[in-house]
Structures are given as C-alpha cells and as structure tokens.
Amino acid sequence: MTTRTSPVVFVYGTLLGGMILSEALAGAPFLGHGRTGGVLYDLGSYPGLGPGTGAVYGELYAVDRARLARLDRIEGFDPRDLAGSLYLRRPVDVQPLDGGPRIEAYSYFYCDRPRLTQPIPCGDYRRHKLEQSDQPQWYIAYGSNMSSARLRERLGGDAIRAVETGYLEGYALRFNKRAHDGGVYANLAYRGAGHRCPFAAYLLSPDALDELDCWEGEPGHYVRLGLPFPKADGGLGLGHVYVAAPERVIPDRMPDPDYLQHLLAGYEEHGFDPGALPG
C-alpha cells in the first residue's frame, strides 16, 4: 500500500466529476479511479457509504488540509462532535482501477444507519443516476466498439441512435486487459496532463446497454461506470464506459491483429489518426 505526504480522499457521490458538488474539488490533483469495500446506498439527493462486503467505485484526489476541512464541512463531519456528525471521515483502503498499488485514503461514511435501506447494486453513483432514466443513454467507446460496424454486429443494425466523437483529456488507451485466451484487450486509464484518448460516444437504449454488459463480461472482466465526457456543443455529458476490473489488468502488450483491426476501422471511421494507437 502506498502512502502520500498530502491527504488523499476517495469520493463516491455528489463530489464526483460532473456531479453537483464537484466544484469543491476544482484544482485538486486528480489521481484516477478506484474501488473500495462497502455498500453504497441511495439517500435521495445524495448517496451514503456503509459497511459491507460489496464494491464501491469512486475517484481519488490529493488535497491540502484546508480543502480537507472544507470537505468535512460539506459532509457534515465535525471531529469534535462525532455523535452530531452526518458523516464520519475514516481511512479506507482503495484499489486503483488501473491495477496500481493500493492507496490509503479518507472517505466519508454515513452515520444514520437506519436510513441505509436502498443499496445501489452497481456501486457507482454516476451510473446509478443514469440508470434512473429509461431514455437512450450515451455509451463511450474507446476500443474495438469504436467501429460502428462491430457495435451493430453485436447489438443489431438499429441499435445506434446518434454518435459524437472527441477526446478524453488526461486518459490513455492501454492494451492491458487480460482476455480469456491469454491475449489482451483495450482498457482506459487516467494518466494526467499530456494524455488524451479518442472516443466515439454512441446513443443506445438501456436494453442495448444491458446486452453490451454480456459482451463485455461485466463486472468480472470489465466494470461499467458513469463518466463525464465532452459534448460536441461544448457542454459536459455523462455516459457509460467499460474499464477493466483491476484483477484483469496485466502488463501492456499488443493485441491480436484481428482485434486491432477493429480499432483501426473505428479510428479511420471517425477521423482519428491510426498512427496514434499504442505500439
């Protein structure tokens, strides 16, 4: 487990990027996505973390003491009045989703346990918010499914309602997700400034997303999470993305040529430079 000189916080709800309180972490170094143990609960306008054996997904940020004190106030945590606090700040063990070493971070546990009655099965708040709608939703493809032909082959010819393209700033395409046959598939990892990953966002029905879960082996192989992405109109959208489960992350190497051909087709279809592919 790694330790840092500045505090690290693991956020899982309204403080996440793209959510209503995300500005509280504006300017704080983003360290990537992670998973910790516990159960996430729906409390109406915000979620709460409770003890348990499930998986909860969120984001890691490095913060200074002043920002940590501000987060304490936002979460209703008073170290001088634990009984009167809404949340308790406690250390948690977080597994980064890129497969790196575990990180010790602070997170906020909800105190009023009788209210913890509606678990969020997927463990991801942004995905949960998306799934409360029965309308078509965005799926962010960065690997072989960037090719619309491959996606239609999997989901049917009329599955795609619309498409937008762009770059996920700070993210990188990796070939480090272990496949069934010992090969590798594409993965998405946060790498910070200087990195950007091309994507094609497809508008799909909720039923199509459920079908895509089967193709992606969710959650044992890939985990489906909610992720903000830049829209063509300059705004910020929220879509579904599949990232490799940490247990499936292995050292990078080139994928099978047939698999790589799907990525090349997707890059060429959407006007991205195929020469930018890793390797």
C-alpha positions in Angstrom: 0.0 0.0 0.0 1.3 3.4 -0.9 1.3 6.4 1.4 1.5 10.1 0.5 2.6 13.3 2.3 -0.7 15.1 1.5 -4.1 13.6 2.3 -5.9 11.7 -0.3 -9.7 11.5 -0.4 -11.9 8.9 -2.1 -15.2 10.4 -3.2 -18.1 8.4 -4.5 -21.2 10.7 -4.7 -22.1 14.3 -5.4 -18.4 15.3 -5.2 -17.6 13.2 -8.3 -16.6 14.9 -11.5 -19.8 16.0 -13.3 -21.9 15.9 -10.2 -23.4 18.9 -8.4 -20.7 19.4 -5.8 -17.7 18.7 -8.0 -16.5 22.3 -7.8 -15.4 21.7 -4.2 -12.5 19.7 -5.7 -11.7 22.0 -8.6 -7.9 22.4 -8.8 -7.2 19.4 -6.6 -4.9 16.9 -8.2 -7.0 14.0 -9.6 -5.3 10.7 -9.0 -7.7 8.5 -11.0 -10.5 6.0 -10.4 -10.6 3.5 -7.6 -12.6 0.8 -5.8 -13.1 0.3 -2.1 -15.1 -2.2 0.0 -18.5 -1.4 1.4 -22.1 -0.8 0.2 -23.4 2.3 -1.5 -26.9 3.5 -0.6 -29.3 5.8 -2.2 -30.4 8.5 0.2 -32.5 10.6 -2.2 -30.5 13.6 -3.4 -27.1 12.0 -2.4 -25.6 8.6 -1.6 -24.1 7.2 1.6 -21.3 4.7 2.1 -22.0 2.0 4.7 -20.0 -1.1 5.8 -20.4 -4.3 4.0 -18.8 -6.7 1.5 -19.7 -5.0 -1.7 -17.6 -2.9 -4.1 -17.9 0.9 -4.2 -16.4 2.9 -7.1 -15.2 6.5 -7.0 -12.4 8.9 -7.6 -9.2 9.8 -5.8 -7.9 13.3 -5.2 -4.9 14.7 -3.3 -6.0 17.6 -1.0 -4.4 20.0 1.4 -5.6 20.4 5.0 -7.7 23.5 4.2 -9.6 21.7 1.4 -10.0 18.6 3.6 -11.6 20.9 6.3 -13.9 22.3 3.6 -14.9 18.8 2.6 -15.6 18.0 6.3 -18.0 20.9 6.4 -19.7 19.9 3.2 -20.2 16.3 4.6 -21.3 17.5 8.0 -18.4 15.9 9.8 -17.2 17.5 13.0 -14.2 15.8 14.6 -15.2 17.5 17.9 -18.7 16.2 17.8 -18.8 12.7 16.3 -22.3 12.0 17.7 -23.7 15.0 15.9 -22.0 14.4 12.6 -23.9 13.4 9.5 -20.9 11.5 8.0 -17.7 10.2 9.7 -14.4 10.6 7.9 -12.4 7.4 8.1 -9.4 5.8 6.4 -10.2 3.4 3.6 -8.1 1.0 1.5 -8.6 1.8 -2.2 -7.6 -0.3 -5.2 -6.9 1.9 -8.2 -8.7 0.7 -11.3 -5.5 0.9 -13.3 -4.1 -2.0 -11.3 -1.6 0.0 -9.4 -0.7 -0.4 -5.7 -3.4 0.1 -3.1 -3.8 3.6 -1.7 -4.8 4.6 1.8 -7.3 7.5 1.6 -10.0 9.2 3.6 -13.7 8.7 2.8 -17.0 9.6 4.4 -19.3 7.0 6.0 -22.9 7.8 6.6 -23.9 7.8 10.3 -27.6 7.3 10.3 -27.7 3.5 9.6 -31.5 3.1 9.9 -31.7 5.2 6.7 -29.3 2.8 4.8 -32.2 0.8 3.3 -31.8 1.2 -0.5 -28.5 -0.2 -1.7 -27.1 0.8 -5.1 -26.2 -2.6 -6.6 -23.7 -1.4 -9.2 -21.7 0.5 -6.5 -21.3 3.5 -8.8 -23.3 6.7 -8.2 -22.9 8.2 -11.6 -24.1 5.0 -13.3 -26.9 4.8 -10.8 -28.1 8.3 -11.7 -28.0 7.4 -15.4 -30.0 4.2 -14.8 -32.8 6.1 -13.2 -33.9 7.1 -16.7 -35.4 4.8 -19.3 -34.3 7.2 -22.1 -31.4 6.4 -24.6 -28.1 7.0 -23.0 -24.5 7.6 -24.1 -22.0 4.8 -24.3 -18.4 5.9 -24.5 -16.4 3.6 -26.8 -12.6 3.8 -26.9 -11.6 0.3 -28.0 -12.9 -2.1 -30.7 -16.5 -0.9 -30.3 -15.5 2.5 -31.8 -16.2 0.8 -35.0 -19.9 1.2 -35.6 -19.9 -2.0 -37.8 -18.7 -4.0 -34.8 -21.2 -2.4 -32.5 -24.1 -3.1 -34.8 -22.9 -6.6 -35.3 -23.2 -7.1 -31.5 -26.3 -5.1 -30.8 -28.3 -5.1 -34.0 -28.5 -2.8 -37.0 -30.8 -0.2 -35.4 -29.1 0.0 -32.0 -27.3 3.3 -32.6 -29.4 6.4 -32.3 -26.6 9.0 -32.6 -22.9 9.4 -32.3 -20.5 12.0 -31.1 -16.7 11.9 -31.1 -13.9 13.7 -29.2 -11.0 13.2 -26.7 -11.0 12.2 -23.1 -8.4 14.6 -21.7 -5.9 13.0 -19.3 -6.8 9.5 -20.3 -4.8 6.9 -22.3 -5.7 3.9 -24.3 -3.9 0.8 -22.9 -3.7 -2.8 -24.1 -3.6 -4.4 -20.7 -6.9 -6.2 -20.1 -6.4 -10.0 -19.9 -8.5 -11.9 -22.3 -10.0 -15.4 -21.9 -7.4 -16.9 -24.3 -4.4 -15.2 -22.7 -4.4 -12.3 -25.1 -5.1 -8.6 -24.3 -7.9 -6.2 -25.0 -8.2 -2.4 -24.8 -8.5 -0.6 -21.5 -8.9 3.1 -20.4 -6.6 4.5 -17.7 -6.2 8.0 -16.3 -2.6 9.3 -16.9 -2.9 13.0 -16.4 -1.7 16.0 -18.3 -0.3 15.3 -21.8 -2.5 12.3 -22.4 -5.8 12.2 -24.4 -7.8 9.3 -25.6 -10.0 9.4 -28.7 -13.6 8.2 -28.2 -16.9 7.6 -30.0 -20.0 8.1 -27.9 -23.0 6.2 -29.1 -26.5 6.9 -28.0 -28.1 3.5 -27.1 -31.2 2.3 -25.4 -30.9 0.9 -21.8 -31.7 -2.6 -23.2 -28.8 -2.3 -25.6 -26.5 -1.4 -22.7 -27.7 -4.4 -20.8 -26.9 -6.6 -23.8 -23.5 -4.9 -24.1 -22.8 -5.9 -20.5 -22.9 -9.6 -21.6 -20.4 -8.9 -24.4 -18.1 -7.1 -22.1 -18.2 -9.6 -19.3 -19.5 -7.1 -16.8 -18.5 -7.0 -13.9 -15.9 -9.8 -13.8 -13.9 -8.7 -16.9 -15.0 -5.1 -17.5 -16.8 -2.8 -15.0 -19.4 -0.4 -16.4 -19.1 3.0 -14.8 -20.6 6.5 -15.3 -18.1 9.0 -16.7 -18.3 12.7 -17.8 -17.3 13.4 -21.4 -17.0 16.5 -23.6 -20.0 17.0 -25.9 -19.9 18.4 -29.4 -21.8 21.6 -28.3 -19.0 22.4 -25.7 -21.0 21.1 -22.7 -20.3 18.1 -20.5 -22.2 14.9 -21.0 -22.5 11.8 -18.8 -22.1 8.4 -20.3 -21.4 4.8 -19.6 -17.9 3.4 -20.1 -16.3 0.0 -19.5 -12.9 -0.2 -17.8 -11.1 -3.4 -16.9 -11.6 -4.9 -13.5 -8.3 -4.4 -11.5 -7.9 -8.2 -11.3 -7.8 -8.4 -15.1 -5.1 -5.7 -15.6 -1.7 -7.2 -16.8 1.4 -5.6 -18.3 0.8 -3.9 -21.7 1.3 -5.8 -24.9 -0.1 -5.7 -28.4 -3.4 -7.3 -29.0 -4.3 -9.9 -31.7 -4.2 -8.4 -35.2 -7.9 -9.2 -35.8 -8.8 -7.3 -32.7 -6.5 -4.4 -33.6 -8.2 -4.2 -37.0 -11.5 -3.2 -35.3 -9.7 -0.3 -33.6 -8.1 0.8 -36.8 -11.5 0.7 -38.5 -13.0 2.8 -35.7 -10.2 5.4 -35.8 -10.5 5.7 -39.6 -14.3 5.9 -39.5 -14.3 8.8 -37.0 -11.3 10.7 -38.4 -8.7 9.8 -35.7 -5.1 9.2 -36.6 -4.4 5.4 -36.6 -0.8 6.2 -36.0 -1.7 7.4 -32.5 -2.6 3.9 -31.4 -0.2 2.5 -28.8 2.6 0.3 -30.1 
